[in-house]
Amino acid sequence: MSHPYPAFWSPRVAGLEPYVPGEQPRIANLVKLNTNEHPSPPSPRVIAAIAEAAREGLQRYPDPESTSLREAIARRHGLQPGQVFVGNGSDEVLSHAFLAFFQRGEPLLFPDVTYSFYRVWTQLHGIEAEAVSVDEALRIDIDALALRAEQGCAGVVIANPNAPTGQGLPLDAIEQLLRACPTRVVLVDEAYVDFGARSAAALVEAHPNLLVVQTLSKSRALAGLRVGFALGQAPLIEALARIKNSFNSYPLDRLAQAGAQAAIEDEEWFSAQCRAVIDTREGLTLQLEDLGFDVLPSQANFVFARHPQRDAATLAAALRERAVLVRHFRQPRIDQWLRISIGTRAQCSALVEALQAILEG
């Protein structure tokens, strides 16, 4: 018997292939390395700020412009508050950007191996999309992207470092894209930039077509708070604000604003935790290579690895039986790779021990 509800759906809803987030199961003694969450709790200053905001009362609406938070983000990046937009997680910010800049009747360009939500947003917002192949080493092919952009497009979106590969780009590569399509927005999604790559925020003042998007979910350990932001020249930020105020005037609640501001301002905690993740990542890479894995050079809080003699899906399933979760993508070109989040040292050791047992079994 067919499902009765699709008869009421609009054609666009019926044609969507929604993004599938990483699994969030309730398994005892789980080693959870599948969704790139931070291995540590957030800064104690975040918890204190949220508690104080709650004591002040929640009966009134929050600041719809998140003024204090935007000021804090602007100070950290050497920009003005009018060059900062905030939203309910970077996914909301990205969705607003797709709607604000890329509905142009031309294809939006992005790599064929990248964050899979990009294609979902093109479907949701009715945007034509065109994927440009990464190279044989799974690196974003900047020359190919720039050449295609010069022929005309709605814009360009890249993740730097890229997901799920973890490989980063230098700033001159970003500038090459900006020059290739000066009348279209180049969006640089920097969810993982704090773990070893260079932020394009330094290029905002010089390039009116650059939009940089970051999140507090990864390096600030606030995946549960849902805060993201964009950096760009004032006209781009105004466009995002117009979308936001036509959708939800209050995307960030009072607690989220207070916690996010405390996280941005605690530079000491942030720097120390980023160094710890990087150190653990380098150690895990060496251990995986000792087990025979190929591991791509990562500038993110995860590694992308494959074993030449073992099927990736089979490895992921065997790990899950041992209460160790990693991410496997059933996608062309990367279906033999596993994305492994950087957990605590104990979690990474448990992963290595489980892999060793599987490989020896």
MOGI-V825735 format. One record per pair of residues at least 4 apart in sequence whose ideal C-beta (glycine too) atoms are under 6 Angstrom apart, sorted by the first residue. I is the first residue (numbers start at 1). J is the second residue. D is the distance in Angstrom with one decimal. If there is no record, write none. Layout:
# MOGI-V825735
i=I j=J d=D
i=I j=J d=D
This chain:
# MOGI-V825735
i=6 j=14 d=6.0
i=9 j=13 d=4.3
i=9 j=14 d=4.8
i=16 j=123 d=5.5
i=19 j=117 d=4.6
i=19 j=120 d=4.7
i=22 j=34 d=4.7
i=22 j=35 d=3.6
i=22 j=327 d=5.8
i=27 j=323 d=5.4
i=29 j=323 d=5.6
i=30 j=323 d=5.2
i=31 j=324 d=4.4
i=31 j=347 d=4.9
i=31 j=350 d=4.8
i=32 j=325 d=5.2
i=33 j=326 d=5.3
i=33 j=340 d=5.3
i=33 j=341 d=4.2
i=33 j=343 d=5.2
i=34 j=325 d=4.1
i=34 j=326 d=5.5
i=34 j=327 d=4.5
i=36 j=301 d=5.7
i=36 j=302 d=5.2
i=36 j=341 d=4.7
i=37 j=223 d=5.0
i=38 j=221 d=3.6
i=39 j=343 d=4.7
i=39 j=344 d=4.5
i=40 j=221 d=5.8
i=40 j=273 d=5.8
i=42 j=46 d=4.3
i=42 j=221 d=4.1
i=42 j=222 d=5.5
i=43 j=263 d=5.8
i=43 j=266 d=4.2
i=43 j=269 d=4.0
i=45 j=262 d=4.4
i=45 j=266 d=4.8
i=46 j=259 d=4.6
i=46 j=262 d=4.7
i=46 j=263 d=5.0
i=49 j=258 d=4.4
i=49 j=259 d=5.5
i=49 j=262 d=3.7
i=50 j=255 d=5.0
i=50 j=258 d=5.8
i=50 j=259 d=4.5
i=53 j=254 d=5.1
i=53 j=255 d=5.3
i=53 j=258 d=3.8
i=61 j=250 d=5.8
i=62 j=250 d=5.8
i=62 j=253 d=5.3
i=62 j=254 d=4.2
i=62 j=257 d=6.0
i=63 j=67 d=5.5
i=64 j=249 d=4.8
i=64 j=250 d=5.4
i=66 j=70 d=5.5
i=66 j=86 d=4.7
i=66 j=252 d=5.2
i=66 j=257 d=5.2
i=68 j=261 d=5.7
i=69 j=86 d=5.8
i=69 j=257 d=5.0
i=69 j=260 d=5.4
i=69 j=261 d=4.7
i=70 j=81 d=4.6
i=70 j=84 d=4.4
i=70 j=86 d=5.9
i=71 j=81 d=5.0
i=72 j=261 d=4.8
i=72 j=264 d=4.6
i=72 j=265 d=5.8
i=73 j=84 d=4.9
i=73 j=229 d=5.6
i=73 j=264 d=5.8
i=74 j=79 d=4.6
i=74 j=80 d=5.7
i=74 j=81 d=4.7
i=74 j=84 d=5.0
i=76 j=264 d=5.8
i=77 j=201 d=4.8
i=79 j=83 d=4.2
i=82 j=234 d=4.8
i=83 j=237 d=5.9
i=85 j=230 d=4.3
i=85 j=237 d=4.8
i=85 j=240 d=4.4
i=86 j=229 d=4.6
i=87 j=92 d=4.2
i=87 j=93 d=4.1
i=87 j=228 d=5.4
i=87 j=251 d=5.1
i=88 j=92 d=4.5
i=88 j=226 d=5.1
i=88 j=251 d=4.3
i=89 j=226 d=4.2
i=89 j=228 d=4.9
i=90 j=94 d=5.9
i=90 j=213 d=5.3
i=90 j=215 d=3.8
i=90 j=228 d=3.0
i=93 j=213 d=5.4
i=93 j=228 d=4.5
i=93 j=230 d=5.1
i=94 j=213 d=5.8
i=95 j=121 d=5.5
i=96 j=100 d=5.9
i=96 j=240 d=5.2
i=96 j=243 d=4.4
i=97 j=101 d=5.8
i=97 j=187 d=5.7
i=98 j=102 d=5.2
i=98 j=121 d=4.4
i=98 j=125 d=5.3
i=99 j=125 d=5.1
i=99 j=243 d=5.5
i=100 j=239 d=4.3
i=100 j=240 d=5.7
i=100 j=243 d=5.0
i=101 j=155 d=5.7
i=101 j=185 d=4.3
i=102 j=108 d=4.7
i=102 j=127 d=5.0
i=102 j=154 d=4.5
i=102 j=155 d=5.0
i=103 j=127 d=5.8
i=104 j=154 d=4.2
i=106 j=152 d=5.8
i=106 j=153 d=5.4
i=106 j=154 d=4.4
i=107 j=128 d=4.5
i=107 j=130 d=3.8
i=107 j=153 d=5.7
i=108 j=122 d=6.0
i=108 j=127 d=5.3
i=108 j=129 d=5.3
i=108 j=154 d=4.5
i=108 j=155 d=5.5
i=109 j=130 d=5.5
i=109 j=132 d=5.8
i=109 j=148 d=5.8
i=109 j=153 d=5.0
i=109 j=156 d=4.8
i=110 j=114 d=5.6
i=110 j=118 d=5.1
i=110 j=157 d=4.5
i=111 j=132 d=5.9
i=111 j=134 d=5.1
i=111 j=140 d=5.1
i=112 j=131 d=3.9
i=112 j=133 d=5.1
i=113 j=134 d=4.8
i=113 j=138 d=5.9
i=113 j=333 d=5.8
i=113 j=334 d=5.8
i=114 j=159 d=5.5
i=114 j=162 d=5.8
i=115 j=159 d=5.2
i=115 j=163 d=4.7
i=118 j=157 d=5.6
i=119 j=129 d=5.9
i=121 j=125 d=5.9
i=122 j=127 d=4.1
i=122 j=129 d=4.1
i=132 j=144 d=5.3
i=132 j=145 d=5.1
i=132 j=148 d=5.6
i=134 j=138 d=5.2
i=134 j=139 d=6.0
i=134 j=140 d=5.7
i=134 j=141 d=5.9
i=135 j=139 d=5.1
i=135 j=141 d=4.9
i=138 j=165 d=5.0
i=139 j=167 d=5.4
i=140 j=158 d=6.0
i=140 j=162 d=5.7
i=142 j=146 d=6.0
i=142 j=173 d=4.5
i=142 j=176 d=5.6
i=146 j=176 d=5.2
i=146 j=177 d=5.7
i=146 j=180 d=3.9
i=149 j=153 d=5.2
i=149 j=156 d=5.6
i=149 j=180 d=4.2
i=149 j=181 d=4.2
i=150 j=180 d=5.1
i=155 j=184 d=4.4
i=155 j=185 d=4.5
i=156 j=177 d=5.5
i=156 j=186 d=4.8
i=157 j=187 d=4.6
i=158 j=188 d=6.0
i=159 j=163 d=5.0
i=159 j=189 d=4.3
i=160 j=168 d=5.8
i=160 j=169 d=4.9
i=160 j=188 d=5.5
i=160 j=190 d=6.0
i=160 j=197 d=6.0
i=161 j=166 d=5.3
i=161 j=167 d=5.9
i=161 j=168 d=4.1
i=161 j=192 d=4.8
i=161 j=197 d=5.0
i=161 j=299 d=4.5
i=161 j=300 d=4.6
i=162 j=167 d=5.5
i=164 j=304 d=5.8
i=164 j=339 d=4.3
i=165 j=296 d=5.5
i=165 j=304 d=4.9
i=166 j=298 d=3.4
i=166 j=300 d=4.0
i=166 j=302 d=5.8
i=166 j=304 d=5.4
i=167 j=296 d=5.9
i=168 j=197 d=3.6
i=168 j=299 d=3.9
i=169 j=173 d=4.3
i=171 j=198 d=5.5
i=174 j=200 d=4.9
i=177 j=186 d=5.0
i=178 j=186 d=5.2
i=178 j=207 d=4.8
i=178 j=210 d=5.8
i=185 j=209 d=5.4
i=185 j=211 d=5.6
i=186 j=209 d=5.8
i=186 j=210 d=5.7
i=187 j=211 d=4.8
i=188 j=200 d=4.7
i=188 j=212 d=5.1
i=189 j=213 d=5.1
i=190 j=199 d=5.8
i=190 j=212 d=5.9
i=190 j=214 d=4.9
i=191 j=215 d=5.0
i=191 j=218 d=5.7
i=192 j=218 d=5.9
i=192 j=300 d=3.6
i=193 j=197 d=4.7
i=193 j=199 d=5.0
i=194 j=219 d=3.7
i=194 j=274 d=5.4
i=195 j=277 d=5.9
i=195 j=278 d=5.9
i=195 j=299 d=5.9
i=195 j=300 d=5.3
i=195 j=301 d=5.0
i=196 j=299 d=3.5
i=197 j=299 d=4.3
i=200 j=212 d=5.1
i=201 j=212 d=5.2
i=201 j=231 d=5.1
i=203 j=207 d=5.3
i=203 j=210 d=5.7
i=204 j=210 d=5.7
i=204 j=231 d=5.4
i=204 j=232 d=6.0
i=208 j=233 d=4.8
i=211 j=230 d=5.7
i=211 j=232 d=4.3
i=211 j=236 d=5.3
i=212 j=231 d=4.4
i=213 j=230 d=4.9
i=214 j=229 d=5.9
i=215 j=228 d=4.4
i=216 j=220 d=4.0
i=216 j=222 d=4.3
i=216 j=227 d=4.5
i=216 j=260 d=5.6
i=216 j=263 d=5.7
i=217 j=222 d=5.9
i=217 j=223 d=4.0
i=218 j=301 d=5.8
i=219 j=274 d=5.7
i=220 j=263 d=4.3
i=222 j=263 d=5.9
i=225 j=256 d=5.3
i=225 j=259 d=5.5
i=227 j=256 d=5.5
i=227 j=260 d=4.3
i=232 j=236 d=3.7
i=232 j=237 d=5.7
i=245 j=249 d=5.4
i=252 j=256 d=4.6
i=252 j=257 d=5.1
i=256 j=260 d=5.9
i=277 j=301 d=5.2
i=277 j=342 d=5.3
i=280 j=342 d=5.3
i=280 j=345 d=5.8
i=281 j=342 d=4.8
i=284 j=348 d=4.7
i=285 j=295 d=5.0
i=285 j=303 d=5.8
i=287 j=352 d=4.9
i=288 j=293 d=4.1
i=288 j=295 d=5.2
i=288 j=305 d=5.3
i=289 j=295 d=5.8
i=291 j=355 d=5.8
i=292 j=307 d=5.8
i=293 j=305 d=4.4
i=293 j=307 d=5.2
i=294 j=306 d=5.2
i=295 j=303 d=5.4
i=295 j=305 d=4.6
i=296 j=304 d=4.6
i=298 j=303 d=4.9
i=301 j=342 d=4.8
i=302 j=339 d=5.4
i=302 j=340 d=5.9
i=302 j=341 d=4.8
i=303 j=340 d=5.2
i=304 j=337 d=5.4
i=304 j=339 d=5.5
i=305 j=338 d=5.6
i=306 j=336 d=5.0
i=306 j=337 d=4.7
i=310 j=315 d=5.3
i=312 j=328 d=5.5
i=312 j=336 d=4.7
i=312 j=337 d=5.9
i=312 j=338 d=5.3
i=313 j=328 d=5.5
i=316 j=326 d=5.7
i=316 j=328 d=4.1
i=318 j=358 d=4.8
i=319 j=324 d=4.2
i=319 j=326 d=5.9
i=319 j=354 d=5.7
i=322 j=354 d=4.5
i=324 j=351 d=5.5
i=324 j=354 d=4.9
i=326 j=338 d=4.9
i=326 j=340 d=4.8
i=327 j=339 d=4.2
i=328 j=338 d=5.7
i=329 j=334 d=5.4
i=330 j=335 d=5.6
i=343 j=347 d=3.1
i=343 j=348 d=5.6
